[in-house]
Amino acid sequence: MLNRFLEFFIVGLILGVLEDLIAISLATEKEIDLRVFVIAFFVAFPFAVFSELIVDHDKFRKLMSRWFKRS
């Protein structure tokens, strides 16, 4: 279970940082340097933690399936 968590957490963190860097680059035309990368990392980190601890939890999936039952 820890392996699954770490795999998806790391992939989610990498994709989150990459997404933030693309958005920063397109919106500000700022050159991507270490400072911008660190900021993107700290912005993406809580979302990666949230998605792995909450959204990927079995209880959350069961709750969502009850709320959005298919008829």
C-alpha positions in Angstrom: 0.0 0.0 0.0 2.9 2.4 0.8 4.4 1.6 -2.6 1.2 2.5 -4.4 0.9 5.7 -2.4 4.5 6.7 -3.2 4.2 5.9 -6.9 1.1 7.9 -7.4 2.3 10.7 -5.1 5.6 11.1 -7.0 3.9 11.0 -10.4 1.2 13.5 -9.2 3.9 15.8 -7.8 5.9 15.7 -11.0 2.9 16.3 -13.2 1.7 19.1 -10.9 5.1 20.9 -11.0 5.2 20.5 -14.7 1.7 21.9 -15.1 2.6 24.8 -12.9 5.8 25.6 -14.8 3.9 25.5 -18.1 1.2 27.9 -16.7 3.9 30.2 -15.3 5.8 30.2 -18.5 2.7 30.9 -20.7 1.2 33.5 -18.4 4.2 35.5 -17.4 6.9 34.8 -20.1 9.3 34.5 -17.1 12.3 32.4 -17.6 12.1 29.2 -15.6 14.9 29.2 -13.0 15.5 27.5 -9.7 13.4 30.0 -7.7 10.4 29.5 -10.0 10.8 25.7 -9.9 10.9 25.8 -6.1 7.7 27.9 -6.0 6.0 25.6 -8.4 7.0 22.6 -6.2 5.6 24.1 -3.1 2.4 25.0 -4.8 2.0 21.5 -6.3 3.0 19.6 -3.1 -0.2 20.1 -1.0 -2.4 19.1 -4.0 -0.4 15.9 -4.5 -0.8 15.1 -0.8 -4.5 15.9 -0.8 -5.2 13.8 -3.9 -3.3 10.8 -2.6 -4.6 10.9 1.0 -8.2 11.9 0.3 -9.3 11.4 -3.2 -7.6 8.0 -3.7 -8.9 6.6 -0.4 -11.4 3.8 -0.6 -13.9 5.5 1.6 -13.9 8.6 -0.6 -14.6 6.4 -3.7 -17.4 4.7 -1.9 -18.9 8.0 -0.8 -18.7 9.4 -4.4 -20.3 6.3 -5.8 -23.2 6.7 -3.4 -23.6 10.4 -4.3 -23.4 9.8 -8.0 -25.2 6.5 -8.5 -25.9 5.5 -12.0 -29.5 4.6 -12.7 
